[in-house]
Amino acid sequence: MAHPLDHLVVRHTHRLPAPEGPAGEGAVAARQFDAALMSVGFKLSAPLLARLAGLSEGAVTDVAVRTLAAVRELVGDHVRHNAYFIDFPANVPDTLDFWVRCIREALADDASRAGTLRQLSTGVVDLLTLPSYGRYPHTYADMLGHHEELIAAAGDRLTVLHLGRDARDEVGALYLHLAGSRTPLGEDHLRDLDALAATCVDGPQPEEIPVRENRAVINKARLRAGSGLLLDTVTDVLRLACALADGDVSLLEPTRFVKLSRPTRRALLAGLDGVVAAAPAKLADAGAHREAWKRLGERLHPHEYPQWPYAAQVFAVARGEQRVRSFASRTEELLGRGDVAGAAELLTSAPGVLLRSLDRLVRTARTDEELTAVLAAVEECAPQAAGRVLLSVRQHLLNRGGRLERAGAGRVFINRLGRAWVTEDVRPALPTAVKERLVALLDAEITRRLPQDGPVLVDPDVLDVALPLSGKAVSSGLGVLPRGSVSPVDGELLRFFVYWKQKSLTTDYDLSAVVLDDDYEQVTWLSYTQLTDVEGRHSGDITEAPEGASEFIELRLGAVRGSFVVPQVLLYSGEGFVEVEESFFGFMLREGEQRGRPFEPRTVRMKSDLRGPGRVALPLVFQRGADGRWRARWLHLYLKGFPHANRVEETRVTVEALLRDVVEREQLTVRWLLGLMGRAQVTVWDGTCVPEGPVTYIGLQSPEGLHPASRILTPENLRDVIPE
């Protein structure tokens, strides 16, 4: 019998839990299943195909139906992608000719003639008032009839689905992997962890749950199962309350707390009381989220439970009735007095905070003695800090004193939701000798934590993938890489797409692309205001999506006159990216004569959900290198934009300024990390000569034929390369 969470295993691991069912002659059905998968760019591994062949035809059919639904959603083929211009990318009209045609059709329509004439008399016509503009003029079936079958090409994507273990084991392993992640998870992954925790809460648990948001989701499941809560700070309780209200467990956005049952209130207050009773100094944490605690107090009614007096103190601190000095205030007092050495000594009790404050401490130091004290504190604390913190600080130092610190360079800020902005960088440079010493300390500690023996096979295409220091703002999907990653783009035709479906308001998204030169200056653009240019074609503007809508842009890479192609998804009107029922972006690569429909799933290289803040999404940028080859650089950014009517022409200045500093920012990559594994047998592997024994493999996709005891790291679990 299938496990209800099988689809999560397929999505996260590209493994299919070992199919079960009556034995039989399922070979024919298995081959048909494999052929259906190949039409959407997937394929069964040889062991999985053999397993299915031994089951009955009905059992194979049941597995095929469930799996095809999962992979089609993964690649974006679960919806119908229509195009406004039925022959796209052929026969796309000139923009002005198209607009004139729409006006003529409006004048020929009795219902719209008078209004159109009034607009013409003013010299300005609103395109949205023209009956034939912005709505599909044909059905999806009509569009299909205008396109020839896609011709198979060697470059088409083929993602292998591997044979997994028993469904219960696979679901349990996925739960342990997400729950024990050393880096924060994105919104989609947290939602999946919530579903997994409800099933796995009574089974094996990870030895450690280092990310607080994960702990909140797991505590929610434990509370409902009647298990003990995992709490060691008062903020853990606040996050749990947010999880129970389906709110923001990262505490970035305010949560509207729900009414809680009496047993739940008792559990939260008892847990809170236990944390403070064991360590009264942790009361100071309540000051960081005063308003949230006050609102939660209205739901918990702590005055009704005198048996938990320590819990009541948390709310007294939040209301300002009880004063507790926070760690941050003590640090600020020392720095305010100019006592850098004292601040560094105090921060040794919080290694993560010390390392995150490192740049400021070094810039504030006025004497060699103070710099020596800071360096000594780092040397003492580095072994106790989390691996993700060490890598984050190391990446920060990589960009301090590097090529970004040029005259007029900006400082890029990107929050945990992907909102980005640039400001002038007024920080003085770090002393060279101090920076070199800090880099040496951090590299030595990171190296100490990495495995230094055993064979390591590496796919060359993964070498420039950035280390996934956080999963926030990186939506789930297919082929999605961490921000800053660079991956090759091999193909003659680049076609990207956006799909959205509105929930209740008429919603208009606009897919656009701007082409920039080497100096990040605009060369041209493609959008609904410029449907054609030398570089490519736009599929036409869709202005509402009650049943879902798609827009496409196709570029012939050899014709691009600039060095950068920046696709953008702009909210013109209606529901934002987090409000619509569904929205996603992706890109396809094709050879010149493949033909096919506007959307062909087996040519999709990347598909990512759009779920960030802001009104302008910048998923990635395509960059032509000095060698003439195109590469994708992953951004995962959202700009604030205007309240309505965002257009690519108006975002140009912001995008140009932001892109310069983001593209030139250096990243810690898989290549860099492998460079620290000096004694390991690292081999850049071309896929031939499969080794007999177990290896560690790092690549964009799990290969077939490796020893079953091998450790395989792909983008789906690349976070495991982060040392503890």
VOVOVO-582881 format. One record per residue (C-alpha): residue in three letters; z, x, y. Coordinates in steps of 0.02 Angstrom, whole numbers, padded with zeros to 5 digits, always signed. Example, Ala and Ser with C-alpha at 12.3 -4.5 7.8 and 13.67 -1.06 7.14 Angstrom:
REM residues 2
ALA+00390+00615-00225 SER+00357+00684-00053 
REM end
This chain:
REM residues 724
MET+00000+00000+00000 ALA-00045+00067+00172 HIS+00091+00122+00292 PRO+00087+00025+00458 LEU+00087+00191+00553 ASP-00056+00274+00459 HIS-00165+00264+00615 LEU-00042+00375+00709 VAL-00057+00508+00575 VAL-00247+00502+00586 ARG-00243+00515+00775 HIS-00117+00655+00789 THR-00161+00762+00638 HIS-00339+00714+00585 ARG-00267+00690+00411 LEU-00278+00531+00309 PRO-00120+00496+00210 ALA-00162+00507+00025 PRO-00250+00343-00015 GLU-00172+00238-00152 GLY-00236+00093-00255 PRO-00303+00046-00426 ALA-00407+00177-00515 GLY-00591+00140-00527 GLU-00768+00192-00487 GLY-00762+00211-00299 ALA-00887+00352-00279 VAL-01024+00245-00203 ALA-00906+00159-00081 ALA-00831+00329-00034 ARG-01003+00399+00008 GLN-01041+00244+00111 PHE-00875+00268+00201 ASP-00920+00450+00234 ALA-01089+00399+00305 ALA-01007+00271+00419 LEU-00886+00404+00481 MET-01028+00524+00516 SER-01109+00395+00630 VAL-00957+00413+00745 GLY-00941+00602+00725 PHE-00813+00614+00584 LYS-00826+00666+00402 LEU-00717+00663+00246 SER-00660+00830+00177 ALA-00711+00869-00001 PRO-00536+00839-00073 LEU-00520+00674+00020 LEU-00691+00616-00039 ALA-00644+00659-00219 ARG-00479+00565-00203 LEU-00567+00408-00140 ALA-00700+00419-00276 GLY-00564+00394-00407 LEU-00503+00230-00332 SER-00575+00056-00352 GLU-00712-00001-00235 GLY-00595-00127-00153 ALA-00462+00005-00120 VAL-00592+00120-00039 THR-00656-00023+00069 ASP-00479-00062+00131 VAL-00452+00121+00178 ALA-00622+00130+00263 VAL-00592-00023+00372 ARG-00424+00042+00436 THR-00483+00221+00461 LEU-00645+00177+00548 ALA-00548+00070+00672 ALA-00431+00217+00709 VAL-00566+00348+00735 ARG-00676+00232+00837 GLU-00533+00206+00958 LEU-00501+00392+00960 VAL-00678+00428+01018 GLY-00699+00273+01130 ASP-00817+00178+01014 HIS-00701+00028+00993 VAL-00778-00055+01147 ARG-00956-00097+01200 HIS-01031+00023+01326 ASN-01168-00062+01425 ALA-01263+00014+01572 TYR-01321-00075+01730 PHE-01495+00003+01720 ILE-01553-00050+01549 ASP-01661+00105+01515 PHE-01533+00234+01577 PRO-01560+00380+01595 ALA-01744+00332+01611 ASN-01813+00224+01751 VAL-01663+00239+01868 PRO-01732+00185+02038 ASP-01714+00272+02205 THR-01553+00211+02288 LEU-01632+00134+02442 ASP-01771+00053+02341 PHE-01640-00024+02228 TRP-01538-00091+02374 VAL-01694-00166+02453 ARG-01736-00249+02287 CYS-01562-00327+02281 ILE-01584-00394+02458 ARG-01753-00469+02414 GLU-01677-00555+02263 ALA-01537-00623+02372 LEU-01664-00692+02496 ALA-01755-00776+02353 ASP-01595-00861+02296 ASP-01560-01027+02386 ALA-01371-01003+02370 SER-01367-00830+02451 ARG-01515-00835+02572 ALA-01423-00896+02727 GLY-01279-00775+02710 THR-01395-00628+02680 LEU-01500-00672+02833 ARG-01343-00676+02941 GLN-01295-00504+02879 LEU-01469-00436+02909 SER-01461-00497+03088 THR-01310-00384+03117 GLY-01395-00234+03039 VAL-01265-00213+02901 VAL-01271-00290+02727 ASP-01121-00291+02609 LEU-01189-00246+02437 LEU-01047-00340+02353 THR-01113-00505+02422 LEU-01284-00486+02339 PRO-01295-00588+02178 SER-01388-00456+02078 TYR-01278-00309+02128 GLY-01133-00242+02025 ARG-01144-00360+01875 TYR-01237-00327+01714 PRO-01410-00408+01726 HIS-01430-00404+01536 THR-01325-00417+01379 TYR-01265-00273+01271 ALA-01387-00326+01136 ASP-01530-00323+01262 MET-01482-00146+01310 LEU-01480-00087+01129 GLY-01656-00151+01107 HIS-01718-00033+01243 HIS-01658+00127+01159 GLU-01723+00221+01009 GLU-01609+00285+00872 LEU-01515+00445+00909 ILE-01598+00594+00826 ALA-01472+00701+00733 ALA-01447+00877+00803 ALA-01355+01029+00738 GLY-01245+01026+00892 ASP-01176+00852+00862 ARG-00987+00846+00846 LEU-00918+00833+00669 THR-00730+00813+00654 VAL-00664+00830+00476 LEU-00532+00710+00411 HIS-00422+00800+00285 LEU-00324+00735+00137 GLY-00141+00715+00181 ARG+00015+00692+00080 ASP+00099+00528+00035 ALA+00099+00408+00183 ARG+00288+00407+00199 ASP+00292+00597+00199 GLU+00154+00609+00329 VAL+00238+00483+00444 GLY+00405+00572+00425 ALA+00327+00742+00461 LEU+00240+00675+00617 TYR+00406+00603+00677 LEU+00495+00769+00653 HIS+00354+00860+00742 LEU+00356+00748+00896 ALA+00545+00728+00902 GLY+00574+00916+00891 SER+00437+00962+01015 ARG+00485+01109+01127 THR+00379+01042+01270 PRO+00387+00871+01356 LEU+00273+00739+01283 GLY+00150+00633+01380 GLU+00171+00446+01401 ASP+00061+00404+01251 HIS+00150+00525+01136 LEU+00320+00459+01191 ARG+00260+00284+01148 ASP+00208+00345+00976 LEU+00376+00432+00952 ASP+00461+00266+00993 ALA+00363+00180+00853 LEU+00397+00322+00731 ALA+00582+00331+00771 ALA+00605+00147+00730 THR+00541+00184+00554 CYS+00615+00358+00527 VAL+00785+00346+00610 ASP+00876+00339+00443 GLY+00777+00483+00366 PRO+00776+00671+00397 GLN+00803+00723+00577 PRO+00749+00879+00672 GLU+00878+01018+00682 GLU+00863+01014+00871 ILE+00790+00895+01001 PRO+00766+01009+01151 VAL+00674+00886+01265 ARG+00788+00756+01345 GLU+00655+00620+01357 ASN+00628+00632+01168 ARG+00815+00616+01141 ALA+00819+00456+01243 VAL+00683+00376+01137 ILE+00770+00428+00977 ASN+00939+00366+01040 LYS+00859+00198+01072 ALA+00811+00186+00888 ARG+00981+00252+00832 LEU+01072+00124+00937 ARG+00973-00019+00862 ALA+01000+00051+00687 GLY+01187+00068+00715 SER+01182+00259+00699 GLY+01281+00379+00805 LEU+01207+00428+00973 LEU+01153+00605+01017 LEU+01235+00636+01185 ASP+01295+00794+01272 THR+01270+00752+01457 VAL+01303+00596+01559 THR+01117+00593+01602 ASP+01078+00567+01417 VAL+01162+00397+01434 LEU+01062+00354+01590 ARG+00900+00400+01503 LEU+00947+00292+01354 ALA+00977+00144+01469 CYS+00804+00172+01543 ALA+00729+00178+01368 LEU+00812+00012+01324 ALA+00730-00065+01478 ASP+00560+00013+01434 GLY+00576+00111+01595 ASP+00545+00292+01645 VAL+00653+00405+01537 SER+00602+00555+01644 LEU+00697+00470+01788 LEU+00554+00503+01911 GLU+00526+00318+01943 PRO+00664+00188+01965 THR+00696+00076+01815 ARG+00742-00107+01825 PHE+00883-00115+01700 VAL+00889-00264+01584 LYS+01035-00370+01533 LEU+01128-00283+01392 SER+01221-00361+01247 ARG+01406-00330+01234 PRO+01389-00213+01082 THR+01259-00111+01177 ARG+01370-00099+01331 ARG+01515-00041+01223 ALA+01407+00092+01139 LEU+01344+00161+01305 LEU+01515+00165+01386 ALA+01598+00241+01234 GLY+01466+00377+01229 LEU+01485+00409+01415 ASP+01673+00419+01398 GLY+01660+00544+01256 VAL+01545+00660+01353 VAL+01658+00667+01507 ALA+01819+00679+01406 ALA+01750+00832+01315 ALA+01686+00917+01474 PRO+01748+00842+01640 ALA+01635+00960+01738 LYS+01486+00858+01677 LEU+01538+00721+01797 ALA+01445+00819+01930 ASP+01280+00770+01849 ALA+01304+00591+01907 GLY+01273+00642+02087 ALA+01092+00682+02051 HIS+01051+00499+02013 ARG+01178+00401+02115 GLU+01072+00246+02146 ALA+01021+00230+01964 TRP+01202+00243+01908 LYS+01256+00110+02033 ARG+01122-00009+01970 LEU+01166+00027+01790 GLY+01350-00006+01828 GLU+01303-00183+01875 ARG+01240-00206+01696 LEU+01377-00112+01603 HIS+01530-00186+01694 PRO+01640-00031+01662 HIS+01791-00117+01744 GLU+01799-00233+01594 TYR+01834-00087+01475 PRO+01993+00004+01529 GLN+01998+00094+01360 TRP+01859+00210+01424 PRO+01928+00279+01589 TYR+01818+00434+01588 ALA+01663+00325+01588 ALA+01728+00234+01743 GLN+01738+00402+01833 VAL+01549+00422+01820 PHE+01522+00264+01922 ALA+01659+00316+02044 VAL+01563+00477+02077 ALA+01401+00380+02100 ARG+01486+00266+02228 GLY+01560+00414+02322 GLU+01739+00363+02281 GLN+01769+00523+02182 ARG+01701+00692+02236 VAL+01646+00822+02110 ARG+01555+00978+02165 SER+01392+01001+02078 PHE+01325+01164+02010 ALA+01182+01155+02135 SER+01297+01134+02285 ARG+01401+01286+02234 THR+01242+01388+02217 GLU+01179+01329+02387 GLU+01343+01374+02468 LEU+01333+01553+02403 LEU+01152+01572+02456 GLY+01193+01496+02625 ARG+01321+01635+02649 GLY+01192+01763+02598 ASP+01285+01806+02438 VAL+01135+01829+02324 ALA+01232+01932+02196 GLY+01366+01795+02186 ALA+01234+01660+02163 ALA+01150+01761+02025 GLU+01316+01785+01937 LEU+01355+01599+01949 LEU+01182+01554+01881 THR+01207+01660+01725 SER+01301+01510+01655 ALA+01139+01409+01667 PRO+00998+01525+01608 GLY+00860+01397+01636 VAL+00913+01363+01815 LEU+00928+01550+01848 LEU+00750+01583+01791 ARG+00679+01437+01888 SER+00769+01503+02044 LEU+00709+01680+02016 ASP+00574+01686+02151 ARG+00695+01622+02282 LEU+00832+01742+02232 VAL+00715+01892+02245 ARG+00647+01834+02414 THR+00823+01805+02480 ALA+00891+01973+02425 ARG+00912+02095+02569 THR+00972+02254+02483 ASP+00930+02354+02328 GLU+01102+02311+02260 GLU+01064+02125+02270 LEU+00896+02149+02185 THR+00982+02249+02049 ALA+01108+02108+02025 VAL+00967+01981+02007 LEU+00876+02090+01880 ALA+01037+02115+01782 ALA+01066+01927+01778 VAL+00890+01898+01712 GLU+00911+02030+01578 GLU+01075+01950+01524 CYS+01010+01771+01522 ALA+00833+01788+01456 PRO+00887+01786+01272 GLN+00977+01619+01299 ALA+00834+01532+01393 ALA+00711+01414+01311 GLY+00542+01487+01266 ARG+00452+01361+01375 VAL+00554+01416+01526 LEU+00516+01600+01493 LEU+00330+01562+01484 SER+00333+01453+01639 VAL+00414+01591+01741 ARG+00295+01720+01668 GLN+00146+01614+01721 HIS+00222+01594+01894 LEU+00234+01784+01910 LEU+00054+01800+01850 ASN+00000+01709+02008 ARG+00119+01798+02128 GLY+00030+01946+02203 GLY-00131+01905+02112 ARG-00298+01847+02178 LEU-00225+01683+02239 GLU-00125+01774+02373 ARG-00276+01804+02484 ALA-00290+01767+02668 GLY-00281+01580+02696 ALA-00241+01539+02514 GLY-00155+01375+02483 ARG-00008+01336+02372 VAL-00043+01204+02241 PHE+00090+01079+02191 ILE+00064+00973+02036 ASN+00203+00855+01985 ARG+00243+00797+01810 LEU+00129+00646+01829 GLY-00023+00749+01877 ARG-00018+00709+02064 ALA-00085+00862+02155 TRP-00083+00924+02334 VAL-00110+01089+02426 THR-00012+01164+02569 GLU-00010+01331+02659 ASP+00079+01468+02561 VAL+00201+01552+02679 ARG+00303+01644+02548 PRO+00313+01832+02568 ALA+00246+01935+02422 LEU+00371+01992+02291 PRO+00411+02178+02290 THR+00290+02260+02168 ALA+00423+02360+02075 VAL+00535+02207+02053 LYS+00391+02099+01993 GLU+00339+02231+01866 ARG+00517+02244+01802 LEU+00531+02055+01785 VAL+00364+02045+01693 ALA+00421+02181+01573 LEU+00586+02091+01539 LEU+00502+01924+01506 ASP+00363+01997+01398 ALA+00490+02091+01293 GLU+00592+01934+01262 ILE+00440+01826+01223 THR+00374+01961+01104 ARG+00542+01967+01016 ARG+00528+01782+00974 LEU+00349+01787+00909 PRO+00305+01820+00726 GLN+00247+02000+00712 ASP+00176+02006+00537 GLY+00055+01914+00422 PRO-00131+01877+00444 VAL-00184+01770+00593 LEU-00359+01694+00602 VAL-00421+01636+00772 ASP-00570+01529+00819 PRO-00652+01620+00968 ASP-00670+01454+01060 VAL-00480+01435+01068 LEU-00443+01603+01149 ASP-00454+01535+01327 VAL-00353+01378+01292 ALA-00199+01374+01403 LEU-00028+01371+01322 PRO+00035+01190+01323 LEU+00193+01214+01427 SER+00202+01026+01455 GLY+00117+00873+01383 LYS+00150+00768+01538 ALA-00003+00707+01634 VAL-00111+00753+01483 SER-00165+00588+01406 SER-00203+00565+01223 GLY-00380+00561+01158 LEU-00507+00670+01071 GLY-00539+00852+01113 VAL-00411+00852+01254 LEU-00345+01024+01303 PRO-00198+01078+01413 ARG-00223+01095+01601 GLY-00304+01260+01645 SER-00392+01280+01477 VAL-00572+01339+01474 SER-00690+01285+01334 PRO-00877+01316+01307 VAL-01007+01183+01348 ASP-01159+01205+01238 GLY-01299+01081+01263 GLU-01445+01042+01378 LEU-01389+00870+01437 LEU-01212+00834+01498 ARG-01168+00651+01509 PHE-00997+00591+01562 PHE-00932+00414+01562 VAL-00793+00300+01617 TYR-00740+00135+01540 TRP-00614+00012+01610 LYS-00558-00166+01577 GLN-00463-00261+01710 LYS-00307-00359+01671 SER-00296-00494+01806 LEU-00376-00431+01967 THR-00560-00397+01997 THR-00568-00208+01978 ASP-00704-00087+02030 TYR-00701+00095+01972 ASP-00836+00214+02029 LEU-00892+00363+01925 SER-00956+00502+02037 ALA-00992+00688+02029 VAL-01002+00821+02163 VAL-01095+00986+02142 LEU-01019+01137+02231 ASP-01084+01313+02260 ASP-00993+01479+02233 ASP-00897+01454+02396 TYR-00840+01279+02344 GLU-00955+01198+02471 GLN-01047+01038+02428 VAL-01227+01052+02370 THR-01256+00870+02322 TRP-01175+00724+02234 LEU-01214+00579+02118 SER-01133+00409+02139 TYR-01178+00228+02173 THR-01233+00287+02347 GLN-01351+00418+02274 LEU-01415+00364+02104 THR-01538+00505+02077 ASP-01558+00687+02124 VAL-01631+00846+02052 GLU-01476+00867+01943 GLY-01474+00698+01858 ARG-01453+00509+01857 HIS-01317+00378+01883 SER-01317+00224+01770 GLY-01281+00101+01910 ASP-01130+00024+01996 ILE-01024-00106+01906 THR-00901-00195+02020 GLU-00797-00300+01901 ALA-00738-00284+01721 PRO-00666-00445+01648 GLU-00744-00399+01480 GLY-00744-00212+01510 ALA-00871-00104+01601 SER-00946+00071+01586 GLU-01032+00191+01704 PHE-01123+00352+01658 ILE-01190+00506+01743 GLU-01312+00622+01655 LEU-01348+00798+01716 ARG-01479+00921+01657 LEU-01374+01078+01665 GLY-01524+01192+01688 ALA-01568+01098+01848 VAL-01397+01107+01930 ARG-01412+01203+02094 GLY-01229+01246+02111 SER-01091+01330+02012 PHE-00970+01184+01990 VAL-00991+01003+01936 VAL-00838+00898+01975 PRO-00835+00724+01897 GLN-00720+00599+01981 VAL-00664+00423+01943 LEU-00624+00331+02105 LEU-00532+00166+02124 TYR-00634+00062+02246 SER-00533-00098+02228 GLY-00416-00189+02110 GLU-00297-00122+01979 GLY-00246+00061+01968 PHE-00260+00173+01817 VAL-00086+00126+01755 GLU-00114-00060+01785 VAL-00279-00100+01702 GLU-00283-00157+01522 GLU-00378+00000+01471 SER-00470+00145+01552 PHE-00535+00311+01489 PHE-00652+00454+01534 GLY-00753+00572+01427 PHE-00909+00675+01411 MET-01052+00695+01287 LEU-01173+00837+01254 ARG-01351+00811+01193 GLU-01507+00909+01159 GLY-01663+00868+01259 GLU-01752+00749+01139 GLN-01609+00662+01048 ARG-01637+00495+01136 GLY-01507+00364+01083 ARG-01399+00238+01175 PRO-01304+00278+01335 PHE-01148+00299+01228 GLU-01165+00387+01061 PRO-00996+00424+00980 ARG-01051+00574+00879 THR-01106+00665+01037 VAL-00935+00639+01121 ARG-00845+00804+01147 MET-00696+00736+01241 LYS-00618+00567+01276 SER-00455+00548+01372 ASP-00360+00396+01432 LEU-00340+00377+01621 ARG-00159+00330+01649 GLY-00102+00433+01799 PRO-00044+00391+01976 GLY-00158+00396+02126 ARG-00328+00320+02158 VAL-00441+00468+02120 ALA-00444+00550+01948 LEU-00507+00728+01920 PRO-00507+00752+01731 LEU-00597+00921+01725 VAL-00726+01030+01811 PHE-00882+01110+01737 GLN-00909+01289+01794 ARG-01058+01404+01772 GLY-01003+01581+01736 ALA-01080+01747+01785 ASP-01166+01749+01615 GLY-01254+01585+01655 ARG-01156+01486+01524 TRP-01066+01325+01570 ARG-00883+01298+01528 ALA-00761+01155+01553 ARG-00599+01191+01645 TRP-00467+01058+01617 LEU-00379+00984+01770 HIS-00289+00821+01724 LEU-00260+00788+01909 TYR-00241+00632+02015 LEU-00261+00622+02204 LYS-00176+00493+02313 GLY-00338+00433+02391 PHE-00354+00285+02510 PRO-00278+00113+02479 HIS-00453+00046+02443 ALA-00639+00088+02453 ASN-00624+00269+02393 ARG-00793+00357+02394 VAL-00843+00530+02336 GLU-00911+00571+02510 GLU-00736+00547+02583 THR-00641+00648+02452 ARG-00754+00801+02475 VAL-00640+00904+02588 THR-00485+00873+02483 VAL-00573+00910+02320 GLU-00651+01070+02386 ALA-00484+01137+02449 LEU-00390+01089+02292 LEU-00521+01151+02171 ARG-00529+01326+02246 ASP-00344+01356+02217 VAL-00335+01269+02048 VAL-00487+01358+01974 GLU-00431+01528+02034 ARG-00255+01505+01966 GLU-00226+01614+01813 GLN-00157+01541+01652 LEU-00061+01603+01503 THR-00182+01576+01360 VAL-00190+01593+01172 ARG-00278+01759+01202 TRP-00131+01821+01306 LEU-00003+01766+01177 LEU-00096+01850+01035 GLY-00093+02010+01137 LEU+00097+02013+01119 MET+00086+02003+00929 GLY+00051+02188+00912 ARG+00092+02209+00728 ALA+00012+02049+00666 GLN-00158+02057+00583 VAL-00255+01955+00711 THR-00437+01921+00667 VAL-00563+01825+00772 TRP-00639+01724+00630 ASP-00816+01658+00615 GLY-00773+01540+00472 THR-00846+01647+00332 CYS-00754+01746+00199 VAL-00608+01625+00177 PRO-00451+01726+00133 GLU-00364+01688-00031 GLY-00185+01692+00028 PRO-00092+01591+00161 VAL-00131+01629+00344 THR-00091+01566+00517 TYR-00248+01485+00587 ILE-00272+01441+00772 GLY-00428+01344+00817 LEU-00503+01188+00893 GLN-00518+01105+00723 SER-00438+01129+00552 PRO-00562+01214+00434 GLU-00585+01176+00251 GLY-00541+01295+00111 LEU-00386+01382+00180 HIS-00238+01412+00064 PRO-00129+01254+00058 ALA+00022+01355+00118 SER-00069+01407+00277 ARG+00000+01362+00447 ILE-00137+01276+00548 LEU-00127+01257+00737 THR-00255+01148+00828 PRO-00247+01059+00997 GLU-00152+00917+00914 ASN-00004+01030+00873 LEU-00036+01183+00981 ARG+00134+01155+01063 ASP+00206+01239+00908 VAL+00148+01409+00973 ILE+00283+01397+01107 PRO+00426+01508+01044 GLU+00600+01437+01030 
REM end
